[in-house]
Amino acid sequence: MQLYRLFIFDRFGRRIEETQEFRAVDDQTAIELTGGWRRARKAELWGPGRQVRTWSAGAPAFER
């Protein structure tokens, strides 16, 4: 299991408003876990030493 951090930005997309730290077996699982926290807000997902994914404001919370 790897450690991931999700940074959720304020409504202007400038400041980090919330951070979630969690473990997942891989990047895809980590991405799937973020939907409930992001709720269509701008966010960045970081894994071990690298950025995994970014979402712009308004992006769907859950992947299809």
CHARMM-style PDB file with segment names, atoms N, HN, CA, C and O in Angstrom:
ATOM      1  N   MET     1       0.856  -1.185   0.000  1.00  0.00      PROA
ATOM      2  CA  MET     1       0.000   0.000   0.000  1.00  0.00      PROA
ATOM      3  C   MET     1       0.898   1.242   0.000  1.00  0.00      PROA
ATOM      4  O   MET     1       1.904   1.323   0.704  1.00  0.00      PROA
ATOM      5  N   GLN     2       0.484   2.187  -0.815  1.00  0.00      PROA
ATOM      6  HN  GLN     2      -0.333   2.121  -1.387  1.00  0.00      PROA
ATOM      7  CA  GLN     2       1.234   3.426  -0.937  1.00  0.00      PROA
ATOM      8  C   GLN     2       0.457   4.575  -0.302  1.00  0.00      PROA
ATOM      9  O   GLN     2      -0.772   4.550  -0.239  1.00  0.00      PROA
ATOM     10  N   LEU     3       1.182   5.570   0.159  1.00  0.00      PROA
ATOM     11  HN  LEU     3       2.180   5.591   0.108  1.00  0.00      PROA
ATOM     12  CA  LEU     3       0.575   6.743   0.762  1.00  0.00      PROA
ATOM     13  C   LEU     3       0.262   7.776  -0.323  1.00  0.00      PROA
ATOM     14  O   LEU     3       1.104   8.081  -1.167  1.00  0.00      PROA
ATOM     15  N   TYR     4      -0.961   8.306  -0.285  1.00  0.00      PROA
ATOM     16  HN  TYR     4      -1.645   8.058   0.401  1.00  0.00      PROA
ATOM     17  CA  TYR     4      -1.409   9.335  -1.224  1.00  0.00      PROA
ATOM     18  C   TYR     4      -1.920  10.530  -0.439  1.00  0.00      PROA
ATOM     19  O   TYR     4      -2.365  10.411   0.703  1.00  0.00      PROA
ATOM     20  N   ARG     5      -1.842  11.700  -1.094  1.00  0.00      PROA
ATOM     21  HN  ARG     5      -1.481  11.797  -2.021  1.00  0.00      PROA
ATOM     22  CA  ARG     5      -2.398  12.929  -0.510  1.00  0.00      PROA
ATOM     23  C   ARG     5      -3.257  13.612  -1.562  1.00  0.00      PROA
ATOM     24  O   ARG     5      -2.851  13.782  -2.711  1.00  0.00      PROA
ATOM     25  N   LEU     6      -4.445  13.997  -1.142  1.00  0.00      PROA
ATOM     26  HN  LEU     6      -4.775  13.859  -0.208  1.00  0.00      PROA
ATOM     27  CA  LEU     6      -5.357  14.731  -2.003  1.00  0.00      PROA
ATOM     28  C   LEU     6      -5.454  16.147  -1.470  1.00  0.00      PROA
ATOM     29  O   LEU     6      -5.806  16.359  -0.310  1.00  0.00      PROA
ATOM     30  N   PHE     7      -5.142  17.116  -2.318  1.00  0.00      PROA
ATOM     31  HN  PHE     7      -4.855  16.944  -3.260  1.00  0.00      PROA
ATOM     32  CA  PHE     7      -5.239  18.524  -1.953  1.00  0.00      PROA
ATOM     33  C   PHE     7      -6.454  19.105  -2.660  1.00  0.00      PROA
ATOM     34  O   PHE     7      -6.550  19.057  -3.886  1.00  0.00      PROA
ATOM     35  N   ILE     8      -7.377  19.650  -1.886  1.00  0.00      PROA
ATOM     36  HN  ILE     8      -7.299  19.689  -0.889  1.00  0.00      PROA
ATOM     37  CA  ILE     8      -8.605  20.232  -2.422  1.00  0.00      PROA
ATOM     38  C   ILE     8      -8.524  21.746  -2.239  1.00  0.00      PROA
ATOM     39  O   ILE     8      -8.238  22.241  -1.149  1.00  0.00      PROA
ATOM     40  N   PHE     9      -8.780  22.463  -3.319  1.00  0.00      PROA
ATOM     41  HN  PHE     9      -9.013  22.061  -4.204  1.00  0.00      PROA
ATOM     42  CA  PHE     9      -8.607  23.912  -3.315  1.00  0.00      PROA
ATOM     43  C   PHE     9      -9.909  24.651  -3.011  1.00  0.00      PROA
ATOM     44  O   PHE     9     -11.003  24.100  -3.128  1.00  0.00      PROA
ATOM     45  N   ASP    10      -9.755  25.918  -2.616  1.00  0.00      PROA
ATOM     46  HN  ASP    10      -8.866  26.366  -2.520  1.00  0.00      PROA
ATOM     47  CA  ASP    10     -10.923  26.759  -2.349  1.00  0.00      PROA
ATOM     48  C   ASP    10     -11.688  27.030  -3.648  1.00  0.00      PROA
ATOM     49  O   ASP    10     -11.252  26.618  -4.723  1.00  0.00      PROA
ATOM     50  N   ARG    11     -12.808  27.710  -3.552  1.00  0.00      PROA
ATOM     51  HN  ARG    11     -13.162  28.044  -2.678  1.00  0.00      PROA
ATOM     52  CA  ARG    11     -13.662  27.916  -4.724  1.00  0.00      PROA
ATOM     53  C   ARG    11     -13.008  28.751  -5.805  1.00  0.00      PROA
ATOM     54  O   ARG    11     -13.462  28.739  -6.950  1.00  0.00      PROA
ATOM     55  N   PHE    12     -11.952  29.476  -5.470  1.00  0.00      PROA
ATOM     56  HN  PHE    12     -11.584  29.486  -4.541  1.00  0.00      PROA
ATOM     57  CA  PHE    12     -11.217  30.257  -6.455  1.00  0.00      PROA
ATOM     58  C   PHE    12     -10.069  29.459  -7.065  1.00  0.00      PROA
ATOM     59  O   PHE    12      -9.455  29.892  -8.040  1.00  0.00      PROA
ATOM     60  N   GLY    13      -9.780  28.292  -6.489  1.00  0.00      PROA
ATOM     61  HN  GLY    13     -10.279  27.940  -5.697  1.00  0.00      PROA
ATOM     62  CA  GLY    13      -8.713  27.432  -6.993  1.00  0.00      PROA
ATOM     63  C   GLY    13      -7.319  27.919  -6.675  1.00  0.00      PROA
ATOM     64  O   GLY    13      -6.360  27.558  -7.358  1.00  0.00      PROA
ATOM     65  N   ARG    14      -7.196  28.742  -5.636  1.00  0.00      PROA
ATOM     66  HN  ARG    14      -7.975  29.034  -5.081  1.00  0.00      PROA
ATOM     67  CA  ARG    14      -5.899  29.340  -5.323  1.00  0.00      PROA
ATOM     68  C   ARG    14      -5.240  28.765  -4.073  1.00  0.00      PROA
ATOM     69  O   ARG    14      -4.021  28.599  -4.027  1.00  0.00      PROA
ATOM     70  N   ARG    15      -6.043  28.466  -3.072  1.00  0.00      PROA
ATOM     71  HN  ARG    15      -7.033  28.601  -3.109  1.00  0.00      PROA
ATOM     72  CA  ARG    15      -5.482  28.015  -1.791  1.00  0.00      PROA
ATOM     73  C   ARG    15      -5.994  26.616  -1.464  1.00  0.00      PROA
ATOM     74  O   ARG    15      -7.121  26.251  -1.798  1.00  0.00      PROA
ATOM     75  N   ILE    16      -5.137  25.846  -0.803  1.00  0.00      PROA
ATOM     76  HN  ILE    16      -4.221  26.143  -0.532  1.00  0.00      PROA
ATOM     77  CA  ILE    16      -5.556  24.526  -0.349  1.00  0.00      PROA
ATOM     78  C   ILE    16      -6.501  24.715   0.821  1.00  0.00      PROA
ATOM     79  O   ILE    16      -6.163  25.353   1.818  1.00  0.00      PROA
ATOM     80  N   GLU    17      -7.682  24.154   0.684  1.00  0.00      PROA
ATOM     81  HN  GLU    17      -7.956  23.636  -0.125  1.00  0.00      PROA
ATOM     82  CA  GLU    17      -8.719  24.281   1.697  1.00  0.00      PROA
ATOM     83  C   GLU    17      -8.807  23.028   2.574  1.00  0.00      PROA
ATOM     84  O   GLU    17      -9.177  23.100   3.746  1.00  0.00      PROA
ATOM     85  N   GLU    18      -8.464  21.891   1.987  1.00  0.00      PROA
ATOM     86  HN  GLU    18      -8.163  21.833   1.035  1.00  0.00      PROA
ATOM     87  CA  GLU    18      -8.609  20.614   2.690  1.00  0.00      PROA
ATOM     88  C   GLU    18      -7.562  19.642   2.162  1.00  0.00      PROA
ATOM     89  O   GLU    18      -7.194  19.688   0.988  1.00  0.00      PROA
ATOM     90  N   THR    19      -7.091  18.767   3.033  1.00  0.00      PROA
ATOM     91  HN  THR    19      -7.391  18.729   3.986  1.00  0.00      PROA
ATOM     92  CA  THR    19      -6.143  17.725   2.641  1.00  0.00      PROA
ATOM     93  C   THR    19      -6.619  16.397   3.196  1.00  0.00      PROA
ATOM     94  O   THR    19      -7.031  16.302   4.352  1.00  0.00      PROA
ATOM     95  N   GLN    20      -6.558  15.375   2.357  1.00  0.00      PROA
ATOM     96  HN  GLN    20      -6.224  15.452   1.417  1.00  0.00      PROA
ATOM     97  CA  GLN    20      -6.878  14.015   2.787  1.00  0.00      PROA
ATOM     98  C   GLN    20      -5.642  13.163   2.544  1.00  0.00      PROA
ATOM     99  O   GLN    20      -5.072  13.193   1.454  1.00  0.00      PROA
ATOM    100  N   GLU    21      -5.233  12.416   3.533  1.00  0.00      PROA
ATOM    101  HN  GLU    21      -5.697  12.392   4.418  1.00  0.00      PROA
ATOM    102  CA  GLU    21      -4.108  11.503   3.408  1.00  0.00      PROA
ATOM    103  C   GLU    21      -4.648  10.091   3.584  1.00  0.00      PROA
ATOM    104  O   GLU    21      -5.374   9.814   4.539  1.00  0.00      PROA
ATOM    105  N   PHE    22      -4.294   9.198   2.666  1.00  0.00      PROA
ATOM    106  HN  PHE    22      -3.705   9.423   1.890  1.00  0.00      PROA
ATOM    107  CA  PHE    22      -4.828   7.841   2.708  1.00  0.00      PROA
ATOM    108  C   PHE    22      -3.883   6.885   1.998  1.00  0.00      PROA
ATOM    109  O   PHE    22      -2.948   7.308   1.318  1.00  0.00      PROA
ATOM    110  N   ARG    23      -4.137   5.601   2.160  1.00  0.00      PROA
ATOM    111  HN  ARG    23      -4.897   5.257   2.712  1.00  0.00      PROA
ATOM    112  CA  ARG    23      -3.335   4.575   1.498  1.00  0.00      PROA
ATOM    113  C   ARG    23      -4.189   3.842   0.472  1.00  0.00      PROA
ATOM    114  O   ARG    23      -5.385   3.625   0.669  1.00  0.00      PROA
ATOM    115  N   ALA    24      -3.545   3.470  -0.623  1.00  0.00      PROA
ATOM    116  HN  ALA    24      -2.574   3.646  -0.783  1.00  0.00      PROA
ATOM    117  CA  ALA    24      -4.212   2.704  -1.679  1.00  0.00      PROA
ATOM    118  C   ALA    24      -3.182   1.775  -2.322  1.00  0.00      PROA
ATOM    119  O   ALA    24      -1.977   2.013  -2.238  1.00  0.00      PROA
ATOM    120  N   VAL    25      -3.666   0.729  -2.954  1.00  0.00      PROA
ATOM    121  HN  VAL    25      -4.645   0.535  -3.022  1.00  0.00      PROA
ATOM    122  CA  VAL    25      -2.762  -0.250  -3.556  1.00  0.00      PROA
ATOM    123  C   VAL    25      -2.124   0.256  -4.846  1.00  0.00      PROA
ATOM    124  O   VAL    25      -1.021  -0.166  -5.194  1.00  0.00      PROA
ATOM    125  N   ASP    26      -2.809   1.161  -5.566  1.00  0.00      PROA
ATOM    126  HN  ASP    26      -3.705   1.503  -5.284  1.00  0.00      PROA
ATOM    127  CA  ASP    26      -2.242   1.698  -6.802  1.00  0.00      PROA
ATOM    128  C   ASP    26      -2.920   3.023  -7.156  1.00  0.00      PROA
ATOM    129  O   ASP    26      -3.858   3.459  -6.489  1.00  0.00      PROA
ATOM    130  N   ASP    27      -2.417   3.650  -8.224  1.00  0.00      PROA
ATOM    131  HN  ASP    27      -1.655   3.296  -8.765  1.00  0.00      PROA
ATOM    132  CA  ASP    27      -2.942   4.964  -8.627  1.00  0.00      PROA
ATOM    133  C   ASP    27      -4.421   4.909  -8.966  1.00  0.00      PROA
ATOM    134  O   ASP    27      -5.181   5.779  -8.540  1.00  0.00      PROA
ATOM    135  N   GLN    28      -4.844   3.908  -9.721  1.00  0.00      PROA
ATOM    136  HN  GLN    28      -4.227   3.201 -10.067  1.00  0.00      PROA
ATOM    137  CA  GLN    28      -6.242   3.828 -10.135  1.00  0.00      PROA
ATOM    138  C   GLN    28      -7.173   3.734  -8.929  1.00  0.00      PROA
ATOM    139  O   GLN    28      -8.212   4.393  -8.894  1.00  0.00      PROA
ATOM    140  N   THR    29      -6.812   2.931  -7.960  1.00  0.00      PROA
ATOM    141  HN  THR    29      -5.968   2.395  -7.989  1.00  0.00      PROA
ATOM    142  CA  THR    29      -7.620   2.811  -6.743  1.00  0.00      PROA
ATOM    143  C   THR    29      -7.660   4.143  -6.003  1.00  0.00      PROA
ATOM    144  O   THR    29      -8.712   4.548  -5.508  1.00  0.00      PROA
ATOM    145  N   ALA    30      -6.529   4.820  -5.927  1.00  0.00      PROA
ATOM    146  HN  ALA    30      -5.674   4.492  -6.329  1.00  0.00      PROA
ATOM    147  CA  ALA    30      -6.475   6.125  -5.260  1.00  0.00      PROA
ATOM    148  C   ALA    30      -7.385   7.131  -5.963  1.00  0.00      PROA
ATOM    149  O   ALA    30      -8.099   7.890  -5.307  1.00  0.00      PROA
ATOM    150  N   ILE    31      -7.358   7.136  -7.291  1.00  0.00      PROA
ATOM    151  HN  ILE    31      -6.777   6.520  -7.824  1.00  0.00      PROA
ATOM    152  CA  ILE    31      -8.218   8.045  -8.059  1.00  0.00      PROA
ATOM    153  C   ILE    31      -9.683   7.761  -7.753  1.00  0.00      PROA
ATOM    154  O   ILE    31     -10.467   8.688  -7.546  1.00  0.00      PROA
ATOM    155  N   GLU    32     -10.053   6.496  -7.725  1.00  0.00      PROA
ATOM    156  HN  GLU    32      -9.416   5.743  -7.893  1.00  0.00      PROA
ATOM    157  CA  GLU    32     -11.448   6.125  -7.456  1.00  0.00      PROA
ATOM    158  C   GLU    32     -11.891   6.537  -6.051  1.00  0.00      PROA
ATOM    159  O   GLU    32     -13.058   6.870  -5.845  1.00  0.00      PROA
ATOM    160  N   LEU    33     -10.983   6.518  -5.099  1.00  0.00      PROA
ATOM    161  HN  LEU    33     -10.035   6.248  -5.267  1.00  0.00      PROA
ATOM    162  CA  LEU    33     -11.323   6.881  -3.720  1.00  0.00      PROA
ATOM    163  C   LEU    33     -11.532   8.379  -3.523  1.00  0.00      PROA
ATOM    164  O   LEU    33     -12.145   8.784  -2.535  1.00  0.00      PROA
ATOM    165  N   THR    34     -11.044   9.198  -4.426  1.00  0.00      PROA
ATOM    166  HN  THR    34     -10.546   8.868  -5.228  1.00  0.00      PROA
ATOM    167  CA  THR    34     -11.087  10.655  -4.220  1.00  0.00      PROA
ATOM    168  C   THR    34     -12.441  11.302  -4.478  1.00  0.00      PROA
ATOM    169  O   THR    34     -12.698  12.392  -3.967  1.00  0.00      PROA
ATOM    170  N   GLY    35     -13.305  10.673  -5.246  1.00  0.00      PROA
ATOM    171  HN  GLY    35     -13.096   9.787  -5.661  1.00  0.00      PROA
ATOM    172  CA  GLY    35     -14.561  11.288  -5.674  1.00  0.00      PROA
ATOM    173  C   GLY    35     -15.408  11.851  -4.548  1.00  0.00      PROA
ATOM    174  O   GLY    35     -15.918  12.966  -4.661  1.00  0.00      PROA
ATOM    175  N   GLY    36     -15.566  11.121  -3.487  1.00  0.00      PROA
ATOM    176  HN  GLY    36     -15.152  10.215  -3.395  1.00  0.00      PROA
ATOM    177  CA  GLY    36     -16.383  11.580  -2.371  1.00  0.00      PROA
ATOM    178  C   GLY    36     -15.803  12.780  -1.651  1.00  0.00      PROA
ATOM    179  O   GLY    36     -16.539  13.579  -1.072  1.00  0.00      PROA
ATOM    180  N   TRP    37     -14.489  12.909  -1.686  1.00  0.00      PROA
ATOM    181  HN  TRP    37     -13.891  12.260  -2.156  1.00  0.00      PROA
ATOM    182  CA  TRP    37     -13.856  14.054  -1.031  1.00  0.00      PROA
ATOM    183  C   TRP    37     -13.861  15.279  -1.941  1.00  0.00      PROA
ATOM    184  O   TRP    37     -14.051  16.403  -1.475  1.00  0.00      PROA
ATOM    185  N   ARG    38     -13.652  15.063  -3.233  1.00  0.00      PROA
ATOM    186  HN  ARG    38     -13.498  14.150  -3.611  1.00  0.00      PROA
ATOM    187  CA  ARG    38     -13.522  16.188  -4.175  1.00  0.00      PROA
ATOM    188  C   ARG    38     -14.829  16.922  -4.412  1.00  0.00      PROA
ATOM    189  O   ARG    38     -14.862  18.153  -4.397  1.00  0.00      PROA
ATOM    190  N   ARG    39     -15.898  16.186  -4.629  1.00  0.00      PROA
ATOM    191  HN  ARG    39     -15.872  15.187  -4.642  1.00  0.00      PROA
ATOM    192  CA  ARG    39     -17.211  16.778  -4.917  1.00  0.00      PROA
ATOM    193  C   ARG    39     -17.124  17.894  -5.963  1.00  0.00      PROA
ATOM    194  O   ARG    39     -17.633  18.993  -5.743  1.00  0.00      PROA
ATOM    195  N   ALA    40     -16.489  17.616  -7.084  1.00  0.00      PROA
ATOM    196  HN  ALA    40     -16.076  16.723  -7.263  1.00  0.00      PROA
ATOM    197  CA  ALA    40     -16.381  18.526  -8.238  1.00  0.00      PROA
ATOM    198  C   ALA    40     -15.583  19.800  -7.951  1.00  0.00      PROA
ATOM    199  O   ALA    40     -15.759  20.810  -8.632  1.00  0.00      PROA
ATOM    200  N   ARG    41     -14.713  19.752  -6.951  1.00  0.00      PROA
ATOM    201  HN  ARG    41     -14.570  18.931  -6.398  1.00  0.00      PROA
ATOM    202  CA  ARG    41     -13.841  20.903  -6.673  1.00  0.00      PROA
ATOM    203  C   ARG    41     -12.477  20.693  -7.325  1.00  0.00      PROA
ATOM    204  O   ARG    41     -12.110  19.562  -7.646  1.00  0.00      PROA
ATOM    205  N   LYS    42     -11.730  21.766  -7.520  1.00  0.00      PROA
ATOM    206  HN  LYS    42     -12.028  22.685  -7.259  1.00  0.00      PROA
ATOM    207  CA  LYS    42     -10.374  21.662  -8.041  1.00  0.00      PROA
ATOM    208  C   LYS    42      -9.542  20.877  -7.036  1.00  0.00      PROA
ATOM    209  O   LYS    42      -9.611  21.131  -5.834  1.00  0.00      PROA
ATOM    210  N   ALA    43      -8.751  19.917  -7.531  1.00  0.00      PROA
ATOM    211  HN  ALA    43      -8.695  19.711  -8.508  1.00  0.00      PROA
ATOM    212  CA  ALA    43      -7.967  19.076  -6.633  1.00  0.00      PROA
ATOM    213  C   ALA    43      -6.732  18.535  -7.339  1.00  0.00      PROA
ATOM    214  O   ALA    43      -6.671  18.466  -8.567  1.00  0.00      PROA
ATOM    215  N   GLU    44      -5.746  18.152  -6.525  1.00  0.00      PROA
ATOM    216  HN  GLU    44      -5.796  18.208  -5.527  1.00  0.00      PROA
ATOM    217  CA  GLU    44      -4.542  17.485  -7.006  1.00  0.00      PROA
ATOM    218  C   GLU    44      -4.329  16.243  -6.157  1.00  0.00      PROA
ATOM    219  O   GLU    44      -4.476  16.280  -4.935  1.00  0.00      PROA
ATOM    220  N   LEU    45      -3.984  15.152  -6.811  1.00  0.00      PROA
ATOM    221  HN  LEU    45      -3.864  15.122  -7.804  1.00  0.00      PROA
ATOM    222  CA  LEU    45      -3.666  13.908  -6.124  1.00  0.00      PROA
ATOM    223  C   LEU    45      -2.185  13.647  -6.281  1.00  0.00      PROA
ATOM    224  O   LEU    45      -1.656  13.628  -7.393  1.00  0.00      PROA
ATOM    225  N   TRP    46      -1.520  13.446  -5.151  1.00  0.00      PROA
ATOM    226  HN  TRP    46      -1.950  13.462  -4.248  1.00  0.00      PROA
ATOM    227  CA  TRP    46      -0.085  13.170  -5.146  1.00  0.00      PROA
ATOM    228  C   TRP    46       0.159  11.786  -4.569  1.00  0.00      PROA
ATOM    229  O   TRP    46      -0.440  11.396  -3.567  1.00  0.00      PROA
ATOM    230  N   GLY    47       1.046  11.056  -5.221  1.00  0.00      PROA
ATOM    231  HN  GLY    47       1.533  11.373  -6.036  1.00  0.00      PROA
ATOM    232  CA  GLY    47       1.475   9.746  -4.737  1.00  0.00      PROA
ATOM    233  C   GLY    47       2.894   9.862  -4.235  1.00  0.00      PROA
ATOM    234  O   GLY    47       3.375  10.963  -3.969  1.00  0.00      PROA
ATOM    235  N   PRO    48       3.565   8.737  -4.104  1.00  0.00      PROA
ATOM    236  CA  PRO    48       4.941   8.761  -3.594  1.00  0.00      PROA
ATOM    237  C   PRO    48       5.883   9.558  -4.510  1.00  0.00      PROA
ATOM    238  O   PRO    48       6.348   9.046  -5.528  1.00  0.00      PROA
ATOM    239  N   GLY    49       6.153  10.795  -4.143  1.00  0.00      PROA
ATOM    240  HN  GLY    49       5.775  11.211  -3.316  1.00  0.00      PROA
ATOM    241  CA  GLY    49       7.117  11.626  -4.844  1.00  0.00      PROA
ATOM    242  C   GLY    49       6.689  12.154  -6.204  1.00  0.00      PROA
ATOM    243  O   GLY    49       7.538  12.606  -6.973  1.00  0.00      PROA
ATOM    244  N   ARG    50       5.398  12.112  -6.527  1.00  0.00      PROA
ATOM    245  HN  ARG    50       4.708  11.745  -5.902  1.00  0.00      PROA
ATOM    246  CA  ARG    50       4.958  12.574  -7.838  1.00  0.00      PROA
ATOM    247  C   ARG    50       3.485  12.952  -7.834  1.00  0.00      PROA
ATOM    248  O   ARG    50       2.709  12.510  -6.987  1.00  0.00      PROA
ATOM    249  N   GLN    51       3.125  13.779  -8.800  1.00  0.00      PROA
ATOM    250  HN  GLN    51       3.755  14.139  -9.488  1.00  0.00      PROA
ATOM    251  CA  GLN    51       1.719  14.145  -8.967  1.00  0.00      PROA
ATOM    252  C   GLN    51       1.058  13.079  -9.837  1.00  0.00      PROA
ATOM    253  O   GLN    51       1.562  12.736 -10.907  1.00  0.00      PROA
ATOM    254  N   VAL    52      -0.072  12.560  -9.368  1.00  0.00      PROA
ATOM    255  HN  VAL    52      -0.481  12.838  -8.499  1.00  0.00      PROA
ATOM    256  CA  VAL    52      -0.772  11.485 -10.066  1.00  0.00      PROA
ATOM    257  C   VAL    52      -1.832  12.039 -10.999  1.00  0.00      PROA
ATOM    258  O   VAL    52      -1.960  11.585 -12.136  1.00  0.00      PROA
ATOM    259  N   ARG    53      -2.599  13.027 -10.522  1.00  0.00      PROA
ATOM    260  HN  ARG    53      -2.495  13.396  -9.599  1.00  0.00      PROA
ATOM    261  CA  ARG    53      -3.743  13.526 -11.307  1.00  0.00      PROA
ATOM    262  C   ARG    53      -4.153  14.895 -10.789  1.00  0.00      PROA
ATOM    263  O   ARG    53      -3.947  15.217  -9.619  1.00  0.00      PROA
ATOM    264  N   THR    54      -4.740  15.703 -11.682  1.00  0.00      PROA
ATOM    265  HN  THR    54      -4.907  15.441 -12.632  1.00  0.00      PROA
ATOM    266  CA  THR    54      -5.363  16.966 -11.290  1.00  0.00      PROA
ATOM    267  C   THR    54      -6.785  16.981 -11.830  1.00  0.00      PROA
ATOM    268  O   THR    54      -7.082  16.358 -12.849  1.00  0.00      PROA
ATOM    269  N   TRP    55      -7.648  17.692 -11.143  1.00  0.00      PROA
ATOM    270  HN  TRP    55      -7.406  18.198 -10.315  1.00  0.00      PROA
ATOM    271  CA  TRP    55      -9.027  17.892 -11.578  1.00  0.00      PROA
ATOM    272  C   TRP    55      -9.311  19.377 -11.530  1.00  0.00      PROA
ATOM    273  O   TRP    55      -8.916  20.055 -10.582  1.00  0.00      PROA
ATOM    274  N   SER    56      -9.978  19.879 -12.519  1.00  0.00      PROA
ATOM    275  HN  SER    56     -10.300  19.328 -13.289  1.00  0.00      PROA
ATOM    276  CA  SER    56     -10.389  21.280 -12.499  1.00  0.00      PROA
ATOM    277  C   SER    56     -11.728  21.381 -11.772  1.00  0.00      PROA
ATOM    278  O   SER    56     -12.425  20.381 -11.597  1.00  0.00      PROA
ATOM    279  N   ALA    57     -12.077  22.579 -11.357  1.00  0.00      PROA
ATOM    280  HN  ALA    57     -11.511  23.391 -11.499  1.00  0.00      PROA
ATOM    281  CA  ALA    57     -13.369  22.792 -10.708  1.00  0.00      PROA
ATOM    282  C   ALA    57     -14.469  22.410 -11.672  1.00  0.00      PROA
ATOM    283  O   ALA    57     -14.410  22.756 -12.852  1.00  0.00      PROA
ATOM    284  N   GLY    58     -15.464  21.707 -11.188  1.00  0.00      PROA
ATOM    285  HN  GLY    58     -15.512  21.427 -10.229  1.00  0.00      PROA
ATOM    286  CA  GLY    58     -16.567  21.287 -12.014  1.00  0.00      PROA
ATOM    287  C   GLY    58     -16.401  19.909 -12.621  1.00  0.00      PROA
ATOM    288  O   GLY    58     -17.340  19.382 -13.217  1.00  0.00      PROA
ATOM    289  N   ALA    59     -15.220  19.312 -12.481  1.00  0.00      PROA
ATOM    290  HN  ALA    59     -14.457  19.740 -11.996  1.00  0.00      PROA
ATOM    291  CA  ALA    59     -15.003  17.959 -13.003  1.00  0.00      PROA
ATOM    292  C   ALA    59     -15.889  16.981 -12.223  1.00  0.00      PROA
ATOM    293  O   ALA    59     -16.067  17.136 -11.015  1.00  0.00      PROA
ATOM    294  N   PRO    60     -16.436  15.989 -12.900  1.00  0.00      PROA
ATOM    295  CA  PRO    60     -17.299  15.019 -12.196  1.00  0.00      PROA
ATOM    296  C   PRO    60     -16.574  14.394 -11.008  1.00  0.00      PROA
ATOM    297  O   PRO    60     -15.390  14.070 -11.094  1.00  0.00      PROA
ATOM    298  N   ALA    61     -17.281  14.230  -9.920  1.00  0.00      PROA
ATOM    299  HN  ALA    61     -18.243  14.493  -9.850  1.00  0.00      PROA
ATOM    300  CA  ALA    61     -16.669  13.669  -8.716  1.00  0.00      PROA
ATOM    301  C   ALA    61     -16.256  12.225  -8.915  1.00  0.00      PROA
ATOM    302  O   ALA    61     -15.221  11.802  -8.398  1.00  0.00      PROA
ATOM    303  N   PHE    62     -17.043  11.464  -9.652  1.00  0.00      PROA
ATOM    304  HN  PHE    62     -17.883  11.807 -10.071  1.00  0.00      PROA
ATOM    305  CA  PHE    62     -16.741  10.049  -9.822  1.00  0.00      PROA
ATOM    306  C   PHE    62     -16.450   9.760 -11.287  1.00  0.00      PROA
ATOM    307  O   PHE    62     -17.144  10.234 -12.186  1.00  0.00      PROA
ATOM    308  N   GLU    63     -15.409   8.973 -11.500  1.00  0.00      PROA
ATOM    309  HN  GLU    63     -14.845   8.588 -10.770  1.00  0.00      PROA
ATOM    310  CA  GLU    63     -14.986   8.591 -12.857  1.00  0.00      PROA
ATOM    311  C   GLU    63     -15.986   7.630 -13.473  1.00  0.00      PROA
ATOM    312  O   GLU    63     -16.641   6.864 -12.766  1.00  0.00      PROA
ATOM    313  N   ARG    64     -16.097   7.672 -14.766  1.00  0.00      PROA
ATOM    314  HN  ARG    64     -15.565   8.294 -15.340  1.00  0.00      PROA
ATOM    315  CA  ARG    64     -16.940   6.713 -15.476  1.00  0.00      PROA
ATOM    316  C   ARG    64     -16.113   5.910 -16.416  1.00  0.00      PROA
ATOM    317  OT1 ARG    64     -16.637   5.042 -17.113  1.00  0.00      PROA
TER     318      ARG     64
END
